[in-house]
């Protein structure tokens, strides 16, 4: 059995005054409120989403 690697992401800055694309990425990652932490599968698509909005989210160490 292979263990799936997970990544913890924190939404720490507001999406107000950002482009619509950035707001959609925040929603796509599953964030609903500020300072929320979510755990997602660590793959290229999630890493790409985080890379698109580095000024709004941070990756937390496990």
HELIX and SHEET records of a PDB file:
HELIX    1   1 UNK A   20  UNK A   28  1                                   9    
HELIX    2   2 UNK A   44  UNK A   52  1                                   9    
SHEET    1   A 3 UNK A  36  UNK A  41  0                                        
SHEET    2   A 3 UNK A   6  UNK A  11 -1                                        
SHEET    3   A 3 UNK A  57  UNK A  60 -1                                        
END                                                                             
